């Protein structure tokens, strides 16, 4: 299953928004409070059941409505009506029978060391577990148990099926995808510890950086959830919908640029719908995968990016921030104020005021910033020559 479009009417702060979605990757950007998480939560609620505090009708409307058009084997139109404004007043009942195809990843994507004294078996396929996970996010606490279980049982012929063995090998490769200098080493049979080879030596996998752990939480979390729900499914071939809040969470800009491509490389049949605040994620995306939201006259709408027919891969971060993500200015308020005062002093040919303003601007600028040369030329125009 995959989502072809979502239509949101009178939900949270969104009066009316219709978003066609791409088959594999969708990256939603825009200012805080614009509705990025509302899009993700609306899709999740449509395929779940229970009280959903994040979803409520628009204050001035009588009723909210969500319509999701899906494709694939479970294709069709699915609707969810939202009548109440107070989050505890209503239990939302969506098409929760399809919640097994929805994988939500919230912002709590890290983990600390936890001893694994014993290996537990896979949880039973309780339907309520799946539709609750669509709302609150898939559990990451059992990820270590899943990996250790698969690794130890792989040594016993016939204990794992073909799909499980393939998923284990895929999981091992995940350690190296973002940084080839890191590789999976082993699982210590005596202590159930996952060990990773790094440039500085072998460490417990809980000792990896928060960025590394955030990525592994997505990768391993998806693999184990696919297996728990569909025991014979290969993760790289499975078709489902992954909802990721802040896909760049904890990542250095270098990895922010890679993360979307790496996830598509691993889960090549999955559909990702992710929110992001990162210009580096957008900079490395294809234009048709970017959904930029903006507010026009109090209504949330999709920013028109149709003029940009190429990719953003040659754009600067500043150009992405301004033209795609809607940031009005990439300079600080202090710089803009000083630059304005400096320009006014030049217009008045006021050398006494212009020189100290130039000094303050000079102290703020990057050593190779072109504005410095422009300012010096402006000073020369009123008779000031700097050494």
C-alpha positions in Angstrom: 0.0 0.0 0.0 1.1 3.6 -0.6 -0.6 7.0 -0.3 -1.4 8.7 -3.6 -2.9 11.9 -1.9 -4.2 13.3 1.3 -6.9 15.9 1.7 -7.2 17.7 5.0 -10.3 19.8 5.8 -10.7 21.8 9.0 -8.1 19.9 11.0 -5.9 21.6 13.5 -4.9 24.9 11.9 -5.5 23.6 8.3 -8.7 24.8 6.7 -8.2 23.0 3.4 -5.1 21.3 2.0 -4.8 18.7 -0.8 -1.4 17.1 -1.3 -0.6 14.6 -4.1 2.2 12.4 -3.0 5.1 10.7 -4.8 5.4 6.9 -4.7 8.7 6.7 -2.8 9.9 9.9 -1.2 8.1 13.0 0.1 9.8 15.7 2.1 7.5 18.3 3.8 9.1 21.6 4.8 7.9 24.9 6.1 7.8 27.2 9.2 7.0 25.8 12.6 3.3 25.5 13.2 2.4 25.4 9.5 1.0 21.9 9.5 3.9 19.5 8.7 3.1 17.2 11.6 -0.6 17.6 11.0 -0.1 15.9 7.6 1.7 13.0 9.1 -0.7 12.6 12.0 -3.7 12.8 9.7 -2.5 9.9 7.6 -1.7 7.9 10.8 -5.1 8.6 12.3 -6.9 7.5 9.1 -5.5 4.0 9.6 -5.7 3.7 13.4 -8.1 3.7 16.3 -8.2 5.5 19.6 -8.0 8.9 21.2 -5.6 11.1 19.1 -4.8 14.3 21.0 -2.8 15.6 18.0 -5.9 15.6 15.7 -8.8 17.9 16.4 -11.3 19.8 14.2 -10.5 23.5 13.3 -11.9 25.7 16.1 -14.4 27.6 14.0 -15.7 24.6 12.0 -18.4 22.2 12.8 -16.5 19.1 11.6 -13.1 18.2 10.3 -12.4 15.5 7.6 -9.4 13.6 6.3 -9.5 11.8 3.0 -6.6 9.5 2.0 -6.4 8.0 -1.4 -4.3 4.9 -1.4 -2.8 2.8 -4.2 -1.4 -0.7 -4.4 -3.1 -3.9 -3.3 -5.1 -2.1 -0.6 -5.9 0.9 -2.9 -9.0 3.0 -2.3 -10.4 6.1 -0.7 -10.4 6.2 3.1 -12.2 8.8 5.2 -12.0 10.0 8.8 -14.4 12.5 10.4 -13.3 14.5 13.4 -16.2 16.2 15.3 -14.7 17.4 18.5 -12.2 20.1 19.5 -11.2 18.9 22.9 -8.6 16.0 22.6 -10.3 13.8 25.2 -13.8 14.0 23.9 -13.5 11.7 21.0 -12.2 8.3 20.0 -11.2 8.4 16.3 -11.9 5.2 14.4 -10.2 4.9 11.1 -9.6 2.0 8.8 -7.4 0.4 11.4 -7.4 -3.0 9.7 -4.7 -1.5 7.4 -2.6 -0.2 10.2 -0.1 -3.0 9.6 1.1 -1.0 6.5 1.7 2.2 8.5 5.0 2.8 10.2 5.3 6.0 12.3 8.6 7.2 13.6 8.3 10.0 16.2 11.1 12.3 17.4 12.2 10.0 20.3 14.7 8.1 18.1 17.7 7.4 20.4 18.5 4.8 23.0 20.8 4.3 25.9 22.6 1.2 27.2 20.3 -1.5 28.5 21.6 -5.0 29.4 19.8 -7.8 27.6 19.9 -10.6 30.2 17.8 -12.9 28.0 16.4 -13.1 24.5 12.6 -12.9 24.1 10.5 -14.3 21.3 8.7 -12.1 18.8 5.5 -10.5 20.0 2.2 -12.0 18.9 0.3 -10.2 16.1 -2.1 -8.3 18.3 -4.0 -5.9 15.9 -4.4 -3.2 18.7 -0.6 -3.1 18.9 -0.4 -2.1 15.2 -3.0 0.7 15.2 -1.7 2.1 18.4 1.8 2.2 16.9 0.4 4.1 14.0 -0.5 6.9 16.4 2.2 7.0 19.0 5.1 5.6 16.9 6.7 2.2 16.6 8.5 0.9 19.7 12.2 1.0 19.7 12.8 -0.7 23.0 12.8 -4.1 21.5 15.1 -3.3 18.6 18.3 -4.7 20.3 16.4 -7.9 21.2 15.3 -8.3 17.6 18.8 -7.9 16.2 20.5 -10.2 18.8 17.7 -12.8 18.4 18.2 -12.9 14.6 22.0 -13.0 14.9 22.1 -15.8 17.4 19.5 -17.9 15.7 21.1 -17.5 12.3 23.7 -20.0 13.4 21.1 -22.7 13.7 20.0 -24.1 10.4 16.3 -23.8 9.8 15.7 -21.5 12.8 15.1 -18.4 10.5 13.3 -18.2 7.2 14.9 -16.8 4.1 13.4 -13.4 4.6 14.6 -13.1 8.1 18.1 -14.1 7.1 18.1 -11.6 4.3 16.9 -8.9 6.7 19.7 -9.7 9.1 22.3 -9.3 6.4 20.7 -6.0 5.4 20.8 -4.8 9.0 24.5 -5.6 9.3 25.2 -3.5 6.3 23.3 -0.5 7.8 26.3 0.2 10.1 28.4 1.1 7.1 26.0 3.0 4.8 26.5 6.4 6.3 30.1 6.0 7.2 32.1 3.1 5.7 34.6 3.3 8.5 32.1 1.8 10.8 31.2 -1.9 10.5 29.2 -4.5 12.4 31.6 -6.7 14.3 29.6 -9.4 16.2 27.2 -10.2 19.0 28.8 -11.4 22.1 27.0 -14.7 22.9 27.9 -14.5 26.6 26.4 -11.0 27.2 24.1 -10.4 24.2 26.0 -7.2 23.4 26.1 -5.8 19.8 29.7 -4.8 19.0 30.7 -2.3 16.3 34.2 -1.8 14.7 35.1 1.9 14.6 38.2 3.8 13.6 39.1 4.1 17.3 38.4 0.5 18.2 35.5 -1.8 19.0 32.6 -0.4 21.0 29.1 -1.3 22.2 26.5 -0.1 19.7 24.9 2.0 22.4 28.1 4.0 22.4 27.6 5.3 18.9 26.8 9.0 18.4 23.3 10.2 18.8 23.1 10.8 15.0 24.2 7.2 14.3 21.7 5.9 16.7 18.9 8.0 15.2 19.6 6.5 11.8 19.8 2.9 13.2 16.5 3.5 15.1 14.8 4.2 11.8 16.5 1.3 9.9 16.3 -1.4 12.5 12.9 -0.2 13.8 11.4 -0.6 10.3 13.0 -4.0 9.7 11.9 -5.5 13.0 8.4 -4.1 12.6 8.0 -5.5 9.1 9.1 -8.9 10.4 6.8 -8.8 13.4 3.8 -8.0 11.2 4.7 -10.0 8.1 7.1 -12.8 9.1 7.9 -13.8 5.5 8.5 -10.3 4.2 11.8 -9.0 3.0 12.3 -5.4 4.2 13.9 -4.2 0.9 10.8 -5.4 -1.1 8.0 -4.6 1.4 5.4 -2.0 0.4 4.2 0.2 3.2 4.0 3.8 4.3 6.6 5.3 6.6 5.8 8.5 8.5 8.9 10.2 9.8 8.8 13.4 12.0 12.0 15.5 11.5 14.0 13.1 9.4 17.2 15.0 10.0 17.0 14.6 13.8 20.5 14.5 15.6 22.3 14.5 12.2 25.3 16.5 11.1 24.6 18.4 7.8 26.8 15.8 5.9 24.4 13.0 7.0 21.3 15.2 6.6 22.3 15.4 3.0 22.5 11.5 2.8 19.7 10.2 5.0 16.8 10.3 2.5 18.8 8.6 -0.2 20.1 5.9 2.2 16.6 5.1 3.4 15.3 4.7 -0.2 18.3 2.6 -1.0 17.5 0.1 1.9 13.7 0.2 1.7 13.4 0.5 -2.1 9.7 -0.3 -2.2 8.6 1.7 0.8 6.9 5.2 0.6 8.4 7.8 2.9 6.5 10.8 4.0 8.8 12.9 6.2 8.9 16.4 7.7 12.1 18.3 7.8 13.6 21.7 8.8 16.9 21.0 7.1 18.0 22.8 3.9 20.6 20.1 3.4 17.8 17.4 3.1 16.0 19.6 0.6 19.2 20.6 -1.3 19.8 16.9 -2.1 16.2 16.0 -3.0 14.6 15.9 -6.4 12.1 18.8 -6.9 9.0 16.6 -7.2 9.7 15.1 -3.8 9.7 18.4 -2.0 6.4 19.7 -0.5 6.9 23.2 0.8 4.0 24.6 2.9 3.3 28.2 3.4 0.6 30.4 4.9 -1.4 32.7 2.5 -4.1 34.9 4.1 -4.3 32.5 7.1 -4.7 29.4 4.9 -2.1 26.7 4.6 -1.1 25.9 1.0 1.6 24.3 -1.0 4.3 26.7 -2.3 4.5 26.7 -6.1 7.9 25.2 -7.0 7.0 24.6 -10.6 9.5 27.2 -11.8 12.4 25.0 -10.6 12.4 22.3 -13.2 15.9 21.1 -12.4 17.3 19.9 -9.1 18.3 21.8 -6.1 21.7 20.1 -6.0 23.4 23.2 -7.4 21.7 25.6 -5.1 23.3 27.2 -2.0 21.8 26.5 1.4 20.7 30.2 1.5 18.9 29.8 -1.8 17.1 26.7 -0.5 16.2 28.5 2.7 14.7 31.6 1.0 13.2 30.2 -2.2 11.9 26.8 -1.0 11.6 26.9 2.7 10.2 30.5 2.9 12.8 32.0 5.2 12.5 35.8 4.5 16.2 36.5 5.3 19.3 34.5 6.1 21.1 37.4 7.7 20.8 38.3 11.4 18.7 41.3 12.5 21.8 43.0 13.8 23.6 42.7 10.4 20.6 44.1 8.5 20.2 47.0 10.9 23.9 48.0 10.6 23.9 47.5 6.8 20.8 49.8 6.5 22.4 52.5 8.7 25.7 52.2 6.7 23.8 52.6 3.4 22.0 55.7 4.8 25.4 57.2 5.9 26.9 56.6 2.5 23.9 58.3 0.8 24.4 61.3 3.1 28.2 61.2 2.5 28.5 61.2 6.3 32.1 59.9 6.7 32.0 60.3 10.5 29.1 57.9 10.8 30.0 55.5 8.0 33.5 54.6 9.2 32.5 53.1 12.6 29.5 51.3 11.0 31.9 49.8 8.5 34.1 48.7 11.4 31.2 46.9 13.1 30.1 45.3 9.9 33.6 44.2 9.1 33.8 42.4 12.5 30.6 40.4 11.7 31.4 39.2 8.2 33.1 36.1 7.0 36.7 36.8 5.8 35.8 36.2 2.2 32.4 37.8 2.2 31.8 39.9 -0.9 29.9 42.5 1.1 33.2 43.7 2.6 34.5 44.7 -0.9 31.2 46.4 -1.8 31.3 48.4 1.4 34.9 49.5 0.8 33.9 50.7 -2.7 31.0 52.6 -1.2 33.4 54.3 1.2 35.7 55.2 -1.7 32.8 56.8 -3.4 32.6 59.4 -0.6 36.4 59.9 -0.5 37.4 57.3 2.1 40.3 55.0 1.1 41.1 52.1 3.4 44.5 50.5 3.5 
